[in-house]
Amino acid sequence: MYYVYILASRHHGTLYIGVTDSLQARLQQHRAGKGSEFVKRYGVYRLVYTEAYERADEAITREKQLKRWKCDWKIELIERDNPEWRDLSDLLV
């Protein structure tokens, strides 16, 4: 399984969009300050949105699409499923 995910620094804060095959491992990397200078610099650690895909190419295509979206569209996408901008990382098993 492959995941497209959005991290936020806070409610309506700085956003980061990524793709991974292991959300738990990737979040641990981000929180340890490894992997993305952007995440480290802006403190973007709160998992606020995810989508799952069977194939890597589908997830990568979606990641690229979301990165081109206007900020307002990204906010609407997050708030559709997570209006409080809760950190969803506690739901990962």
C-alpha positions, 0 to 999 in steps of 0.5 A: 500500500502507498500513501499520499499524506498532508502534514501541517504545522498547525490549524491552517498553517504551513502544509507539506505533501508527501508520498510513502509506503509506510506512514509510521516510518515516514512520520518517525523520520520527519519527527526525528528531523530526517528526510525533509529540510522543509518539514524540519525548518517549518515544524510541519509534523501534524498528520492531517490527511491521508489517501491510500493507493495500491500502486506507487505510480497512482500515489505519485501522480496524486501527490504531484496533483495535490502539490499543484492545487491552490492552498484553499483547495488543499484546506477544503480537502483536509477539512472535508474529513478532518475539520478540527485538523486533528493529528491523525498519527495516533490512529496509525497501527 
